[in-house]
C-alpha cells in the first residue's frame, strides 16, 4: 500500500509540476523506481507495440487471397442485327449481352503455411528485440540508481564533516575575538569549511545529473528532487569455480542477442523454404457466366490457369536465401563467441572488484569513525594541533571514499555480469 501511495504521489507531481518547488524531495526505493520504469518507459512501450504489430501480420498471413469478380461485354446500346433475348429486369434487357467471371487463386506447395510460420518467427524476433531493449535499459536504470546511492553516501559523509568543521569554526571565531588564537589558525579552519562546501556543491551537481537521467527513464517531468531510500551496500554475491560453464549455459537459453541470432537462422531457413515453394506456380480457378455471347444463351463454364515455369523458376531468390542461411550460421557462431567472451570478462572484473572488498577488514570503517570522533574531541581539547587534525580528516575522507568507490565498483560489475549472462543472479 505504501508503494502504491508513493507511486501515485509521484504521478501527481508529474501531471502538476507547478505545484512542486525545486527543493521538495520524493524518496523512492530501488524496487519502486523499477516498477515505475517498467510501466512508464516510452521505449519499452514502443517495443511492446512492435510485438503487437508483428502479431497483426500473423493474422494477415493467415488470410486467403480475395476472389476476383470481373463483369465485361456489357453493351449499353443495341443494333438492328441483335438476337432477341429474354428480358433481364421487367421489360429491359432483351438486347443486352453480359459476361461475368469469378477467379480464386489457390496457393500451392504450402506457401500459405510457410508464410504463416515465417511471420511467427518475425513475432519471436520482435519479442527478443523487446527483451534486449528491456535488458539494456534496466542496466542503465540500475547503474543510475547505484550512482545516486553512492553520491548520497558521499554527500552524507561531507555533510557530517561540514557540520563538525562549522562547529569548530564558530568556536575558533569566538577564541579569535578574545585574542586566544591567531588569525592564521582560524583562516586555515575556515578554508577547510569552504573546501567541504565546494565538494558538496559538486556532489549535488552529480546527483542532479543522475536524477535527470532517472526521470528520463521513469518518464517523470517534475522539478522535484528524487532520492533513493535504499542504504548503500555492496552485493554479497560470490562466484563459484564452475560459474563460467553454468553462466554460458544460462546465456544460451536467455541471452536475447544470442537467441536473436538463432532465430535469424530459423528465419533464413524458413525464407529458403518459402522461396523454394515459390517456384511452384499457383493455380487460378475460375467460374464464368456468358449471356448471349455464345452458342448457348446462358453459358456457365469453369476454367483453370497456371503459369508455366519455363524461364523463371525463382532461381535467383532461392540462391540468395541459401546464402543468407550461410551468413546467419556465421553470425550465430560470432555471437556465441562474443557472449562467451563477455561472460568471461564480466566474471574477471567482478572477481577483481570482490577481492578489493575482501581486503577491507570487517571493522575497518567502524574503527575509522571512532578515530575521527577521538581526533575531534582531542582537537577541541587542544590535545592535537590543527595540522594534525586536518591531516587526519583528509586521510579519513580519502579512506571512506575508497571504501565507497569499491562498493560502487562491485555493484556495477555485478550488474555487468548479470547483463552478460542475461539473467538475475
Order of alpha helices (4+ residues) and beta strands (2+ residues): alpha-beta-alpha-alpha-beta-beta-alpha-alpha-beta-alpha-alpha-beta-beta-alpha-alpha-alpha
